[in-house]
Amino acid sequence: MLDQRIINLYDEYTHKPLTRKDFLTRLIQIAGSSAAAMSLLPLLESDYGTARLTPASDLYTEYVSYPGFTGDIHTYVARPKAEKPYAAVVVIHENRGRNAHIEDVTRRAAQAGYLAIAPNALSPLGGTPADEDEARKLFTQLDIKEALQNFIRAFDYLATRKDCNGHFGCVGFCWGGAMSNMLAVNVPSLRAAVAFYGRQAEIADVPKIKAAVQLHYASLDERVNAGMAAYETALKAAGVKYEQHVYEGVQHAFHNDTSTARYNEAAAKLAWERTMDFFEEHLR
């Protein structure tokens, strides 16, 4: 297991305005040498070539665009091949934009029998760049209120599709987990919102939530977990139906199987099973 200081440093690098130069300087200090630090990078950074790619051969997939608040929002779509109405799940990416991993997760939801779509929040800025550092920089340019409106419009788009039955859910990861919580507040027709290690909605807004909410947290994720207790208290007080799961001994982004240092297979499998069970209960 990597030194927790290294994990915390990488988390700071990926979520705060920390330059790559500063990140590498501090990583070298912890690792003890440049060679040691460079050997750690492949464990920390995502490698989409190692993703457990879910085949699309037995699914219907397409790329589409729908009208957002700030222009067309480019979207990946996956569903079973049979042409009929399905419950819909919006899959929301981390702070890297839609990438191969998120498209893989979208196909997983489709294989479970849903019409799954993955909008790209970076569409107004040209889409997801190949370089993750550049992608994270673009996120600093996003207006979160405009991004929220773009995702709200995903449900307007879904309502126009003949293969959607009008039952809506969403699942998001990290930045997308926070977006899932915001959608729970802002989309009254949403039936189920699942947030993986995402920032909580504003406490004052919790009484607006109509959806059932499922929350997945990593026990070692101090940054996100700082708001966990207050959010749960507010959910209880508002009478929101919710589930909260904390996975012991795992890191932020434990579900992302392209990150060797943070991925935890057992926790990821259990969390996804719980997510599918939650959707089965609330969307079918």
Order of alpha helices (4+ residues) and beta strands (2+ residues): alpha-alpha-alpha-beta-beta-beta-alpha-beta-alpha-alpha-beta-alpha-beta-beta-alpha-alpha-beta-alpha
